[in-house]
Amino acid sequence: MPDTSGVMILRVYFSSRLIIISTEAAAIHEPNTNARPPVVPAAIMGPMNEKLVPCMQSNPVPMKPKRRHCTKVAMPEAMSAIETR
């Protein structure tokens, strides 16, 4: 990589940023909530829908989709005549 002035400026910038990041004390962030957290977190959610059933209980074996548009197709008379011979 050729050492041009732009590359040298970026190297100095990034090396100085790394030194600052690694030597400074970590910033302490405080949560911006006014109230205390709930004793029971699920109480906030409210009641769950009782009709929802896990997949394994409701349908353990995957079912293939039924092709309803192909099940009742009128058979041409020529085909029925060939099959009866």
C-alpha positions as CSV (number, residue, x, y, z in Angstrom):
1,M,0.0,0.0,0.0
2,P,1.6,3.3,-1.0
3,D,2.0,5.8,1.8
4,T,0.2,8.9,0.6
5,S,-0.8,11.8,2.7
6,G,-4.4,10.6,3.0
7,V,-3.4,7.1,4.1
8,M,-1.0,8.6,6.7
9,I,-3.7,10.9,8.0
10,L,-6.1,8.0,8.4
11,R,-3.5,5.9,10.1
12,V,-2.7,8.6,12.7
13,Y,-6.4,9.2,13.2
14,F,-7.3,5.6,13.8
15,S,-4.3,4.9,16.0
16,S,-5.1,7.9,18.2
17,R,-8.7,6.8,18.4
18,L,-7.7,3.3,19.5
19,I,-5.4,4.7,22.2
20,I,-8.2,6.9,23.5
21,I,-10.7,4.0,23.5
22,S,-8.4,1.5,25.2
23,T,-7.1,3.9,27.9
24,E,-10.2,5.8,28.9
25,A,-12.6,4.6,31.6
26,A,-15.8,3.0,30.4
27,A,-18.8,5.3,30.5
28,I,-21.4,4.4,33.0
29,H,-24.9,4.5,31.4
30,E,-27.9,4.8,33.7
31,P,-31.3,3.7,32.4
32,N,-33.8,6.5,31.7
33,T,-36.7,4.9,33.5
34,N,-38.6,6.7,36.2
35,A,-40.5,3.7,37.8
36,R,-39.2,0.5,39.3
37,P,-39.3,-2.6,37.2
38,P,-42.4,-4.8,37.9
39,V,-42.1,-7.7,40.4
40,V,-43.7,-10.1,37.9
41,P,-42.7,-9.1,34.3
42,A,-45.5,-11.2,32.8
43,A,-48.1,-9.1,34.6
44,I,-47.5,-6.3,32.1
45,M,-48.2,-8.5,29.1
46,G,-51.8,-9.3,30.2
47,P,-53.6,-12.5,29.6
48,M,-52.5,-14.7,26.7
49,N,-54.8,-16.1,24.1
50,E,-55.8,-19.5,25.3
51,K,-56.7,-20.8,21.8
52,L,-53.1,-20.6,20.8
53,V,-51.6,-24.2,20.9
54,P,-48.0,-25.1,20.3
55,C,-47.4,-26.6,16.8
56,M,-46.4,-30.0,18.2
57,Q,-49.7,-30.4,20.1
58,S,-52.1,-29.2,17.4
59,N,-50.6,-30.9,14.3
60,P,-47.6,-33.2,15.0
61,V,-47.3,-34.5,11.4
62,P,-47.1,-31.9,8.6
63,M,-49.9,-32.3,6.1
64,K,-49.5,-31.8,2.3
65,P,-51.8,-29.1,0.8
66,K,-54.8,-30.5,-1.0
67,R,-55.3,-29.4,-4.6
68,R,-59.0,-28.8,-4.6
69,H,-59.1,-27.5,-8.1
70,C,-57.7,-30.7,-9.6
71,T,-59.8,-33.3,-7.7
72,K,-63.1,-32.8,-9.6
73,V,-62.2,-32.4,-13.2
74,A,-64.6,-33.7,-15.9
75,M,-63.1,-36.6,-17.8
76,P,-63.3,-36.3,-21.6
77,E,-65.4,-38.9,-23.4
78,A,-62.5,-39.9,-25.6
79,M,-60.4,-40.9,-22.6
80,S,-63.2,-42.9,-21.0
81,A,-63.7,-44.8,-24.3
82,I,-60.0,-45.7,-24.5
83,E,-60.0,-47.0,-20.9
84,T,-63.0,-49.2,-21.5
85,R,-61.5,-51.1,-24.4
